[in-house]
Protein backbone atom coordinates (compact mmCIF):
# COMPACT_ATOMS: atom_id res chain seq x y z
CA UNK A 1 0.00 0.00 0.00
CA UNK A 2 1.30 3.43 -0.91
CA UNK A 3 0.85 5.97 1.90
CA UNK A 4 1.70 9.65 1.47
CA UNK A 5 2.81 11.39 4.67
CA UNK A 6 4.88 14.39 5.68
CA UNK A 7 6.77 14.93 8.96
CA UNK A 8 8.80 18.00 8.09
CA UNK A 9 6.51 20.46 9.89
CA UNK A 10 5.98 21.32 13.54
CA UNK A 11 2.18 21.32 13.91
CA UNK A 12 1.70 22.02 17.57
CA UNK A 13 -1.24 24.37 17.00
CA UNK A 14 -3.80 25.46 14.42
CA UNK A 15 -1.11 26.95 12.17
CA UNK A 16 -1.74 23.91 10.02
CA UNK A 17 -4.61 25.87 8.48
CA UNK A 18 -2.25 28.54 7.16
CA UNK A 19 0.66 26.54 5.72
CA UNK A 20 0.71 25.46 2.05
CA UNK A 21 3.30 23.60 0.01
CA UNK A 22 1.69 22.24 -3.20
CA UNK A 23 2.92 18.88 -4.34
CA UNK A 24 1.69 17.92 -7.84
CA UNK A 25 2.84 14.33 -7.32
CA UNK A 26 -0.57 13.57 -5.85
CA UNK A 27 -2.12 13.91 -9.30
CA UNK A 28 -2.20 10.95 -11.64
CA UNK A 29 -2.30 13.55 -14.39
CA UNK A 30 -1.59 17.12 -13.35
CA UNK A 31 -3.44 18.71 -16.24
CA UNK A 32 -6.61 17.96 -18.17
CA UNK A 33 -6.62 18.93 -21.82
CA UNK A 34 -10.22 19.88 -22.49
CA UNK A 35 -9.66 19.54 -26.23
CA UNK A 36 -9.24 15.79 -25.79
CA UNK A 37 -12.63 15.36 -24.13
CA UNK A 38 -15.61 14.07 -26.06
CA UNK A 39 -19.17 12.95 -25.36
CA UNK A 40 -18.09 9.49 -24.21
CA UNK A 41 -15.06 10.55 -22.16
CA UNK A 42 -14.74 8.66 -18.88
CA UNK A 43 -13.42 9.61 -15.46
CA UNK A 44 -10.04 8.15 -16.43
CA UNK A 45 -9.55 11.20 -18.69
CA UNK A 46 -9.58 13.57 -15.69
CA UNK A 47 -6.96 14.52 -13.14
CA UNK A 48 -7.26 12.11 -10.21
CA UNK A 49 -5.63 12.54 -6.79
CA UNK A 50 -3.60 9.61 -5.47
CA UNK A 51 -4.01 9.74 -1.67
CA UNK A 52 -5.10 6.53 0.02
CA UNK A 53 -3.87 5.68 3.52
CA UNK A 54 -4.14 2.99 6.12
CA UNK A 55 -6.97 3.84 8.52
CA UNK A 56 -4.52 3.53 11.46
CA UNK A 57 -2.42 6.48 10.32
CA UNK A 58 -2.38 9.39 12.76
CA UNK A 59 -4.54 12.45 12.09
CA UNK A 60 -1.44 14.63 12.37
CA UNK A 61 0.12 13.02 9.29
CA UNK A 62 -3.06 13.51 7.25
CA UNK A 63 -3.17 17.15 8.36
CA UNK A 64 0.45 17.65 7.27
CA UNK A 65 -0.32 16.15 3.87
CA UNK A 66 -3.43 18.31 3.41
CA UNK A 67 -1.48 21.39 4.40
CA UNK A 68 1.34 20.66 1.98
CA UNK A 69 -1.11 20.00 -0.85
CA UNK A 70 -3.90 22.61 -0.74
CA UNK A 71 -5.59 21.21 -3.85
CA UNK A 72 -5.95 17.71 -2.39
CA UNK A 73 -9.73 17.22 -1.98
CA UNK A 74 -9.71 14.41 0.58
CA UNK A 75 -8.22 11.19 1.85
CA UNK A 76 -9.20 7.59 1.11
CA UNK A 77 -9.13 5.16 4.06
CA UNK A 78 -8.11 1.53 3.62
CA UNK A 79 -8.19 -1.28 6.11
CA UNK A 80 -6.63 -4.65 5.36
CA UNK A 81 -6.63 -3.69 1.71
CA UNK A 82 -10.34 -2.92 1.65
CA UNK A 83 -11.96 0.46 1.08
CA UNK A 84 -13.34 1.77 4.36
CA UNK A 85 -14.39 5.23 3.32
CA UNK A 86 -13.34 8.77 2.46
CA UNK A 87 -12.94 12.00 4.43
CA UNK A 88 -13.10 15.23 2.47
CA UNK A 89 -10.62 18.00 3.16
CA UNK A 90 -13.40 20.35 4.27
CA UNK A 91 -14.88 17.93 6.81
CA UNK A 92 -11.44 17.05 8.13
CA UNK A 93 -10.54 20.65 8.99
CA UNK A 94 -14.08 21.32 10.18
CA UNK A 95 -13.63 18.67 12.86
CA UNK A 96 -10.17 19.94 13.79
CA UNK A 97 -11.49 23.47 14.28
CA UNK A 98 -14.08 22.37 16.83
CA UNK A 99 -13.42 22.45 20.60
CA UNK A 100 -11.01 19.66 21.52
CA UNK A 101 -10.74 18.81 17.81
CA UNK A 102 -6.98 18.85 17.85
CA UNK A 103 -6.90 16.72 20.99
CA UNK A 104 -9.45 14.22 19.74
CA UNK A 105 -8.43 13.81 16.11
CA UNK A 106 -5.03 15.36 15.55
CA UNK A 107 -3.28 12.96 17.92
CA UNK A 108 -5.38 9.89 17.19
CA UNK A 109 -5.70 7.46 14.35
CA UNK A 110 -7.66 8.73 11.36
CA UNK A 111 -10.38 6.08 11.68
CA UNK A 112 -11.46 7.79 14.92
CA UNK A 113 -12.21 10.95 12.99
CA UNK A 114 -13.91 8.92 10.27
CA UNK A 115 -16.51 7.64 12.75
CA UNK A 116 -17.53 11.26 13.37
CA UNK A 117 -17.52 12.36 9.73
CA UNK A 118 -18.83 9.21 8.09
CA UNK A 119 -21.22 10.19 5.33
CA UNK A 120 -22.50 8.68 2.14
CA UNK A 121 -19.94 9.09 -0.62
CA UNK A 122 -19.98 8.37 -4.33
CA UNK A 123 -17.84 5.62 -5.77
CA UNK A 124 -17.47 5.08 -9.50
CA UNK A 125 -15.29 2.91 -11.68
CA UNK A 126 -12.90 4.88 -13.87
CA UNK A 127 -14.78 3.60 -16.94
CA UNK A 128 -17.92 5.57 -15.97
CA UNK A 129 -18.57 8.45 -18.36
CA UNK A 130 -18.23 12.03 -17.15
CA UNK A 131 -21.87 12.69 -18.07
CA UNK A 132 -23.09 9.73 -16.00
CA UNK A 133 -20.92 10.76 -13.04
CA UNK A 134 -22.35 14.29 -13.08
CA UNK A 135 -25.87 12.84 -13.03
CA UNK A 136 -24.90 10.90 -9.91
CA UNK A 137 -23.38 13.98 -8.26
CA UNK A 138 -26.44 16.13 -8.96
CA UNK A 139 -28.73 13.48 -7.46
CA UNK A 140 -27.14 13.99 -4.04
CA UNK A 141 -28.42 16.39 -1.42
CA UNK A 142 -27.02 19.97 -1.65
CA UNK A 143 -24.80 19.59 1.41
CA UNK A 144 -23.02 16.67 -0.26
CA UNK A 145 -22.77 18.23 -3.70
CA UNK A 146 -19.07 19.07 -3.54
CA UNK A 147 -17.91 15.99 -1.65
CA UNK A 148 -15.02 14.35 -3.57
CA UNK A 149 -15.72 11.21 -5.60
CA UNK A 150 -13.89 7.95 -5.05
CA UNK A 151 -12.78 6.49 -8.39
CA UNK A 152 -11.82 2.82 -8.60
CA UNK A 153 -8.88 2.50 -10.98
CA UNK A 154 -8.45 -1.23 -10.43
CA UNK A 155 -9.47 -3.70 -7.71
CA UNK A 156 -8.05 -2.30 -4.47
CA UNK A 157 -6.72 0.87 -6.11
CA UNK A 158 -8.67 4.10 -5.64
CA UNK A 159 -8.22 7.76 -6.47
CA UNK A 160 -10.07 10.98 -5.64
CA UNK A 161 -11.81 13.28 -8.09
CA UNK A 162 -12.58 16.88 -7.26
CA UNK A 163 -16.21 17.62 -8.14
CA UNK A 164 -15.38 21.13 -9.35
CA UNK A 165 -13.06 19.65 -11.96
CA UNK A 166 -15.76 17.15 -12.92
CA UNK A 167 -18.30 19.92 -13.45
CA UNK A 168 -15.85 21.93 -15.54
CA UNK A 169 -15.24 18.91 -17.74
CA UNK A 170 -18.99 18.35 -18.02
CA UNK A 171 -19.50 22.00 -19.03
CA UNK A 172 -16.93 21.54 -21.77
CA UNK A 173 -18.64 18.39 -22.97
CA UNK A 174 -21.94 20.26 -22.94
CA UNK A 175 -20.36 22.87 -25.23
CA UNK A 176 -19.13 20.09 -27.49
CA UNK A 177 -22.61 18.58 -27.55
CA UNK A 178 -24.12 21.96 -28.40
CA UNK A 179 -21.65 22.45 -31.24
CA UNK A 180 -22.35 18.93 -32.47
CA UNK A 181 -26.09 19.55 -32.42
CA UNK A 182 -25.62 22.79 -34.33
CA UNK A 183 -23.57 20.95 -36.95
CA UNK A 184 -26.17 18.19 -37.12
CA UNK A 185 -28.93 20.77 -37.55
CA UNK A 186 -26.94 22.42 -40.32
CA UNK A 187 -26.36 19.08 -42.00
CA UNK A 188 -30.04 18.29 -41.58
CA UNK A 189 -31.00 21.60 -43.17
CA UNK A 190 -28.67 20.89 -46.10
CA UNK A 191 -30.10 17.39 -46.41
CA UNK A 192 -33.65 18.72 -46.27
CA UNK A 193 -32.83 21.31 -48.90
CA UNK A 194 -31.38 18.58 -51.10
CA UNK A 195 -34.44 16.39 -50.55
CA UNK A 196 -36.67 19.35 -51.36
CA UNK A 197 -34.62 20.04 -54.47
CA UNK A 198 -34.85 16.43 -55.58
CA UNK A 199 -38.57 16.38 -54.83
CA UNK A 200 -39.33 19.58 -56.74
CA UNK A 201 -36.80 19.64 -59.60
CA UNK A 202 -36.65 17.61 -62.79
CA UNK A 203 -33.46 15.60 -62.59
CA UNK A 204 -32.46 16.11 -66.23
CA UNK A 205 -33.29 19.74 -66.91
CA UNK A 206 -33.02 21.14 -63.34
CA UNK A 207 -36.23 23.11 -63.73
CA UNK A 208 -39.33 22.47 -61.62
CA UNK A 209 -40.96 19.07 -62.07
CA UNK A 210 -44.66 18.39 -62.63
CA UNK A 211 -45.34 18.06 -58.90
CA UNK A 212 -43.86 21.48 -58.24
CA UNK A 213 -45.75 22.91 -61.21
CA UNK A 214 -49.08 21.71 -59.80
CA UNK A 215 -48.29 23.01 -56.31
CA UNK A 216 -47.06 26.42 -57.44
CA UNK A 217 -49.91 26.99 -59.88
CA UNK A 218 -52.40 26.20 -57.11
CA UNK A 219 -50.66 28.59 -54.71
CA UNK A 220 -50.63 31.41 -57.24
CA UNK A 221 -54.25 30.77 -58.17
CA UNK A 222 -55.34 31.16 -54.54
CA UNK A 223 -53.20 34.26 -54.02
CA UNK A 224 -54.26 36.04 -57.18
CA UNK A 225 -57.92 35.17 -56.52
CA UNK A 226 -57.62 37.28 -53.37
CA UNK A 227 -55.68 40.05 -55.11
CA UNK A 228 -57.83 39.95 -58.29
CA UNK A 229 -54.74 40.06 -60.47
CA UNK A 230 -53.96 38.18 -63.74
CA UNK A 231 -52.25 34.82 -64.08
CA UNK A 232 -50.77 33.65 -67.38
CA UNK A 233 -49.64 30.17 -68.40
CA UNK A 234 -47.36 29.41 -71.33
CA UNK A 235 -47.15 25.81 -72.60
CA UNK A 236 -44.26 24.93 -74.94
CA UNK A 237 -43.74 21.80 -77.02
CA UNK A 238 -40.54 20.97 -78.95
CA UNK A 239 -41.53 20.41 -82.55
CA UNK A 240 -40.97 16.87 -83.87
CA UNK A 241 -38.84 15.90 -80.89
CA UNK A 242 -39.36 12.16 -81.48
CA UNK A 243 -37.77 12.59 -84.90
CA UNK A 244 -34.90 14.47 -83.26
CA UNK A 245 -34.25 11.56 -80.87
CA UNK A 246 -34.45 9.05 -83.70
CA UNK A 247 -31.98 11.09 -85.77
CA UNK A 248 -29.42 12.18 -83.20
CA UNK A 249 -29.89 9.71 -80.36
CA UNK A 250 -31.24 10.01 -76.82
CA UNK A 251 -28.06 11.55 -75.43
CA UNK A 252 -28.36 14.42 -77.88
CA UNK A 253 -32.07 14.56 -77.06
CA UNK A 254 -31.29 15.00 -73.36
CA UNK A 255 -28.86 17.81 -74.17
CA UNK A 256 -31.52 19.46 -76.33
CA UNK A 257 -34.01 19.35 -73.45
CA UNK A 258 -31.46 20.93 -71.15
CA UNK A 259 -30.75 23.73 -73.64
CA UNK A 260 -34.45 24.48 -74.13
CA UNK A 261 -34.98 24.51 -70.35
CA UNK A 262 -32.13 27.00 -69.93
CA UNK A 263 -33.66 29.29 -72.57
CA UNK A 264 -37.00 29.20 -70.74
CA UNK A 265 -35.36 30.00 -67.40
CA UNK A 266 -33.56 33.00 -68.85
CA UNK A 267 -36.71 34.34 -70.50
CA UNK A 268 -38.97 33.77 -67.48
CA UNK A 269 -36.45 35.52 -65.28
CA UNK A 270 -38.63 37.23 -62.66
CA UNK A 271 -38.39 35.78 -59.17
CA UNK A 272 -42.07 34.85 -59.14
CA UNK A 273 -42.00 33.17 -62.57
CA UNK A 274 -41.72 29.39 -62.60
CA UNK A 275 -40.39 27.22 -65.42
CA UNK A 276 -41.33 23.55 -65.22
CA UNK A 277 -40.97 20.41 -67.27
CA UNK A 278 -44.60 19.60 -67.97
CA UNK A 279 -44.13 16.33 -69.83
CA UNK A 280 -41.60 14.53 -72.03
CA UNK A 281 -40.75 17.37 -74.42
CA UNK A 282 -43.28 19.82 -73.02
CA UNK A 283 -42.44 22.75 -70.75
CA UNK A 284 -44.58 25.29 -68.93
CA UNK A 285 -43.97 28.81 -67.69
CA UNK A 286 -46.20 30.19 -64.93
CA UNK A 287 -46.35 34.00 -65.05
CA UNK A 288 -48.12 35.54 -62.00
CA UNK A 289 -49.27 39.18 -62.24
CA UNK A 290 -48.91 39.03 -66.02
CA UNK A 291 -51.53 40.09 -68.56
CA UNK A 292 -51.83 38.62 -72.05
CA UNK A 293 -49.49 41.15 -73.67
CA UNK A 294 -46.77 40.31 -71.15
CA UNK A 295 -47.18 36.57 -71.72
CA UNK A 296 -47.00 37.06 -75.50
CA UNK A 297 -43.79 39.06 -75.05
CA UNK A 298 -42.25 36.25 -72.97
CA UNK A 299 -43.20 33.68 -75.61
CA UNK A 300 -41.64 35.84 -78.32
CA UNK A 301 -38.39 36.15 -76.33
CA UNK A 302 -38.32 32.39 -75.86
CA UNK A 303 -38.63 31.67 -79.58
CA UNK A 304 -36.01 34.27 -80.49
CA UNK A 305 -33.55 33.06 -77.87
CA UNK A 306 -33.97 29.46 -79.00
CA UNK A 307 -33.42 30.47 -82.62
CA UNK A 308 -30.07 32.01 -81.74
CA UNK A 309 -28.84 28.64 -80.46
CA UNK A 310 -29.27 27.13 -83.93
CA UNK A 311 -29.72 23.58 -82.61
CA UNK A 312 -29.77 21.54 -85.85
CA UNK A 313 -32.79 19.34 -86.64
CA UNK A 314 -32.50 18.12 -90.21
CA UNK A 315 -35.61 15.92 -90.04
CA UNK A 316 -37.92 18.64 -88.74
CA UNK A 317 -40.84 19.27 -91.08
CA UNK A 318 -40.91 23.02 -90.36
CA UNK A 319 -37.27 24.12 -90.04
CA UNK A 320 -33.69 22.83 -90.11
CA UNK A 321 -33.28 23.67 -86.42
CA UNK A 322 -35.11 23.08 -83.13
CA UNK A 323 -38.32 25.13 -82.80
CA UNK A 324 -41.20 25.42 -80.35
CA UNK A 325 -44.96 25.47 -80.59
CA UNK A 326 -46.38 27.67 -77.82
CA UNK A 327 -49.85 28.04 -76.35
CA UNK A 328 -50.72 31.02 -74.13
CA UNK A 329 -53.67 31.65 -71.82
CA UNK A 330 -54.39 34.42 -69.31
CA UNK A 331 -57.14 34.69 -66.69
CA UNK A 332 -57.97 36.65 -63.57
CA UNK A 333 -58.68 33.84 -61.11
CA UNK A 334 -62.01 33.79 -59.27
CA UNK A 335 -63.56 31.53 -56.67
CA UNK A 336 -66.08 30.36 -59.26
CA UNK A 337 -63.43 29.06 -61.67
CA UNK A 338 -60.81 26.37 -61.30
CA UNK A 339 -57.20 26.43 -62.39
CA UNK A 340 -58.04 23.49 -64.67
CA UNK A 341 -59.69 26.01 -67.00
CA UNK A 342 -56.39 27.89 -67.34
CA UNK A 343 -54.49 24.69 -68.12
CA UNK A 344 -57.15 23.61 -70.62
CA UNK A 345 -57.10 27.01 -72.33
CA UNK A 346 -53.30 26.92 -72.67
CA UNK A 347 -53.45 23.38 -73.97
CA UNK A 348 -56.06 24.33 -76.56
CA UNK A 349 -53.89 27.23 -77.71
CA UNK A 350 -50.91 24.87 -77.97
CA UNK A 351 -52.98 22.44 -80.03
CA UNK A 352 -53.92 25.27 -82.41
CA UNK A 353 -50.25 26.24 -82.74
CA UNK A 354 -49.39 22.67 -83.76
CA UNK A 355 -52.32 22.48 -86.14
CA UNK A 356 -51.38 25.83 -87.60
CA UNK A 357 -47.98 24.65 -88.77
CA UNK A 358 -45.90 24.72 -85.55
CA UNK A 359 -42.96 27.06 -84.85
CA UNK A 360 -45.38 29.73 -83.63
CA UNK A 361 -47.21 31.14 -80.60
CA UNK A 362 -51.00 31.14 -80.28
CA UNK A 363 -52.91 32.96 -77.55
CA UNK A 364 -56.18 31.44 -76.36
CA UNK A 365 -59.17 33.44 -77.55
CA UNK A 366 -57.28 35.21 -80.34
C-alpha positions in Angstrom: 0.0 0.0 0.0 1.3 3.4 -0.9 0.8 6.0 1.9 1.7 9.7 1.5 2.8 11.4 4.7 4.9 14.4 5.7 6.8 14.9 9.0 8.8 18.0 8.1 6.5 20.5 9.9 6.0 21.3 13.5 2.2 21.3 13.9 1.7 22.0 17.6 -1.2 24.4 17.0 -3.8 25.5 14.4 -1.1 27.0 12.2 -1.7 23.9 10.0 -4.6 25.9 8.5 -2.2 28.5 7.2 0.7 26.5 5.7 0.7 25.5 2.1 3.3 23.6 0.0 1.7 22.2 -3.2 2.9 18.9 -4.3 1.7 17.9 -7.8 2.8 14.3 -7.3 -0.6 13.6 -5.9 -2.1 13.9 -9.3 -2.2 10.9 -11.6 -2.3 13.6 -14.4 -1.6 17.1 -13.4 -3.4 18.7 -16.2 -6.6 18.0 -18.2 -6.6 18.9 -21.8 -10.2 19.9 -22.5 -9.7 19.5 -26.2 -9.2 15.8 -25.8 -12.6 15.4 -24.1 -15.6 14.1 -26.1 -19.2 13.0 -25.4 -18.1 9.5 -24.2 -15.1 10.6 -22.2 -14.7 8.7 -18.9 -13.4 9.6 -15.5 -10.0 8.1 -16.4 -9.6 11.2 -18.7 -9.6 13.6 -15.7 -7.0 14.5 -13.1 -7.3 12.1 -10.2 -5.6 12.5 -6.8 -3.6 9.6 -5.5 -4.0 9.7 -1.7 -5.1 6.5 0.0 -3.9 5.7 3.5 -4.1 3.0 6.1 -7.0 3.8 8.5 -4.5 3.5 11.5 -2.4 6.5 10.3 -2.4 9.4 12.8 -4.5 12.4 12.1 -1.4 14.6 12.4 0.1 13.0 9.3 -3.1 13.5 7.3 -3.2 17.1 8.4 0.4 17.6 7.3 -0.3 16.2 3.9 -3.4 18.3 3.4 -1.5 21.4 4.4 1.3 20.7 2.0 -1.1 20.0 -0.8 -3.9 22.6 -0.7 -5.6 21.2 -3.9 -6.0 17.7 -2.4 -9.7 17.2 -2.0 -9.7 14.4 0.6 -8.2 11.2 1.8 -9.2 7.6 1.1 -9.1 5.2 4.1 -8.1 1.5 3.6 -8.2 -1.3 6.1 -6.6 -4.7 5.4 -6.6 -3.7 1.7 -10.3 -2.9 1.6 -12.0 0.5 1.1 -13.3 1.8 4.4 -14.4 5.2 3.3 -13.3 8.8 2.5 -12.9 12.0 4.4 -13.1 15.2 2.5 -10.6 18.0 3.2 -13.4 20.3 4.3 -14.9 17.9 6.8 -11.4 17.1 8.1 -10.5 20.6 9.0 -14.1 21.3 10.2 -13.6 18.7 12.9 -10.2 19.9 13.8 -11.5 23.5 14.3 -14.1 22.4 16.8 -13.4 22.5 20.6 -11.0 19.7 21.5 -10.7 18.8 17.8 -7.0 18.9 17.8 -6.9 16.7 21.0 -9.5 14.2 19.7 -8.4 13.8 16.1 -5.0 15.4 15.6 -3.3 13.0 17.9 -5.4 9.9 17.2 -5.7 7.5 14.3 -7.7 8.7 11.4 -10.4 6.1 11.7 -11.5 7.8 14.9 -12.2 11.0 13.0 -13.9 8.9 10.3 -16.5 7.6 12.8 -17.5 11.3 13.4 -17.5 12.4 9.7 -18.8 9.2 8.1 -21.2 10.2 5.3 -22.5 8.7 2.1 -19.9 9.1 -0.6 -20.0 8.4 -4.3 -17.8 5.6 -5.8 -17.5 5.1 -9.5 -15.3 2.9 -11.7 -12.9 4.9 -13.9 -14.8 3.6 -16.9 -17.9 5.6 -16.0 -18.6 8.5 -18.4 -18.2 12.0 -17.2 -21.9 12.7 -18.1 -23.1 9.7 -16.0 -20.9 10.8 -13.0 -22.4 14.3 -13.1 -25.9 12.8 -13.0 -24.9 10.9 -9.9 -23.4 14.0 -8.3 -26.4 16.1 -9.0 -28.7 13.5 -7.5 -27.1 14.0 -4.0 -28.4 16.4 -1.4 -27.0 20.0 -1.7 -24.8 19.6 1.4 -23.0 16.7 -0.3 -22.8 18.2 -3.7 -19.1 19.1 -3.5 -17.9 16.0 -1.6 -15.0 14.4 -3.6 -15.7 11.2 -5.6 -13.9 7.9 -5.0 -12.8 6.5 -8.4 -11.8 2.8 -8.6 -8.9 2.5 -11.0 -8.4 -1.2 -10.4 -9.5 -3.7 -7.7 -8.0 -2.3 -4.5 -6.7 0.9 -6.1 -8.7 4.1 -5.6 -8.2 7.8 -6.5 -10.1 11.0 -5.6 -11.8 13.3 -8.1 -12.6 16.9 -7.3 -16.2 17.6 -8.1 -15.4 21.1 -9.4 -13.1 19.7 -12.0 -15.8 17.2 -12.9 -18.3 19.9 -13.4 -15.8 21.9 -15.5 -15.2 18.9 -17.7 -19.0 18.4 -18.0 -19.5 22.0 -19.0 -16.9 21.5 -21.8 -18.6 18.4 -23.0 -21.9 20.3 -22.9 -20.4 22.9 -25.2 -19.1 20.1 -27.5 -22.6 18.6 -27.6 -24.1 22.0 -28.4 -21.6 22.5 -31.2 -22.4 18.9 -32.5 -26.1 19.5 -32.4 -25.6 22.8 -34.3 -23.6 21.0 -37.0 -26.2 18.2 -37.1 -28.9 20.8 -37.5 -26.9 22.4 -40.3 -26.4 19.1 -42.0 -30.0 18.3 -41.6 -31.0 21.6 -43.2 -28.7 20.9 -46.1 -30.1 17.4 -46.4 -33.6 18.7 -46.3 -32.8 21.3 -48.9 -31.4 18.6 -51.1 -34.4 16.4 -50.6 -36.7 19.3 -51.4 -34.6 20.0 -54.5 -34.9 16.4 -55.6 -38.6 16.4 -54.8 -39.3 19.6 -56.7 -36.8 19.6 -59.6 -36.7 17.6 -62.8 -33.5 15.6 -62.6 -32.5 16.1 -66.2 -33.3 19.7 -66.9 -33.0 21.1 -63.3 -36.2 23.1 -63.7 -39.3 22.5 -61.6 -41.0 19.1 -62.1 -44.7 18.4 -62.6 -45.3 18.1 -58.9 -43.9 21.5 -58.2 -45.8 22.9 -61.2 -49.1 21.7 -59.8 -48.3 23.0 -56.3 -47.1 26.4 -57.4 -49.9 27.0 -59.9 -52.4 26.2 -57.1 -50.7 28.6 -54.7 -50.6 31.4 -57.2 -54.3 30.8 -58.2 -55.3 31.2 -54.5 -53.2 34.3 -54.0 -54.3 36.0 -57.2 -57.9 35.2 -56.5 -57.6 37.3 -53.4 -55.7 40.0 -55.1 -57.8 40.0 -58.3 -54.7 40.1 -60.5 -54.0 38.2 -63.7 -52.2 34.8 -64.1 -50.8 33.7 -67.4 -49.6 30.2 -68.4 -47.4 29.4 -71.3 -47.1 25.8 -72.6 -44.3 24.9 -74.9 -43.7 21.8 -77.0 -40.5 21.0 -78.9 -41.5 20.4 -82.6 -41.0 16.9 -83.9 -38.8 15.9 -80.9 -39.4 12.2 -81.5 -37.8 12.6 -84.9 -34.9 14.5 -83.3 -34.3 11.6 -80.9 -34.4 9.0 -83.7 -32.0 11.1 -85.8 -29.4 12.2 -83.2 -29.9 9.7 -80.4 -31.2 10.0 -76.8 -28.1 11.6 -75.4 -28.4 14.4 -77.9 -32.1 14.6 -77.1 -31.3 15.0 -73.4 -28.9 17.8 -74.2 -31.5 19.5 -76.3 -34.0 19.4 -73.5 -31.5 20.9 -71.2 -30.7 23.7 -73.6 -34.4 24.5 -74.1 -35.0 24.5 -70.3 -32.1 27.0 -69.9 -33.7 29.3 -72.6 -37.0 29.2 -70.7 -35.4 30.0 -67.4 -33.6 33.0 -68.9 -36.7 34.3 -70.5 -39.0 33.8 -67.5 -36.5 35.5 -65.3 -38.6 37.2 -62.7 -38.4 35.8 -59.2 -42.1 34.8 -59.1 -42.0 33.2 -62.6 -41.7 29.4 -62.6 -40.4 27.2 -65.4 -41.3 23.5 -65.2 -41.0 20.4 -67.3 -44.6 19.6 -68.0 -44.1 16.3 -69.8 -41.6 14.5 -72.0 -40.7 17.4 -74.4 -43.3 19.8 -73.0 -42.4 22.8 -70.8 -44.6 25.3 -68.9 -44.0 28.8 -67.7 -46.2 30.2 -64.9 -46.4 34.0 -65.1 -48.1 35.5 -62.0 -49.3 39.2 -62.2 -48.9 39.0 -66.0 -51.5 40.1 -68.6 -51.8 38.6 -72.1 -49.5 41.2 -73.7 -46.8 40.3 -71.2 -47.2 36.6 -71.7 -47.0 37.1 -75.5 -43.8 39.1 -75.1 -42.2 36.3 -73.0 -43.2 33.7 -75.6 -41.6 35.8 -78.3 -38.4 36.1 -76.3 -38.3 32.4 -75.9 -38.6 31.7 -79.6 -36.0 34.3 -80.5 -33.5 33.1 -77.9 -34.0 29.5 -79.0 -33.4 30.5 -82.6 -30.1 32.0 -81.7 -28.8 28.6 -80.5 -29.3 27.1 -83.9 -29.7 23.6 -82.6 -29.8 21.5 -85.9 -32.8 19.3 -86.6 -32.5 18.1 -90.2 -35.6 15.9 -90.0 -37.9 18.6 -88.7 -40.8 19.3 -91.1 -40.9 23.0 -90.4 -37.3 24.1 -90.0 -33.7 22.8 -90.1 -33.3 23.7 -86.4 -35.1 23.1 -83.1 -38.3 25.1 -82.8 -41.2 25.4 -80.3 -45.0 25.5 -80.6 -46.4 27.7 -77.8 -49.8 28.0 -76.3 -50.7 31.0 -74.1 -53.7 31.7 -71.8 -54.4 34.4 -69.3 -57.1 34.7 -66.7 -58.0 36.7 -63.6 -58.7 33.8 -61.1 -62.0 33.8 -59.3 -63.6 31.5 -56.7 -66.1 30.4 -59.3 -63.4 29.1 -61.7 -60.8 26.4 -61.3 -57.2 26.4 -62.4 -58.0 23.5 -64.7 -59.7 26.0 -67.0 -56.4 27.9 -67.3 -54.5 24.7 -68.1 -57.2 23.6 -70.6 -57.1 27.0 -72.3 -53.3 26.9 -72.7 -53.4 23.4 -74.0 -56.1 24.3 -76.6 -53.9 27.2 -77.7 -50.9 24.9 -78.0 -53.0 22.4 -80.0 -53.9 25.3 -82.4 -50.3 26.2 -82.7 -49.4 22.7 -83.8 -52.3 22.5 -86.1 -51.4 25.8 -87.6 -48.0 24.7 -88.8 -45.9 24.7 -85.6 -43.0 27.1 -84.8 -45.4 29.7 -83.6 -47.2 31.1 -80.6 -51.0 31.1 -80.3 -52.9 33.0 -77.5 -56.2 31.4 -76.4 -59.2 33.4 -77.5 -57.3 35.2 -80.3 
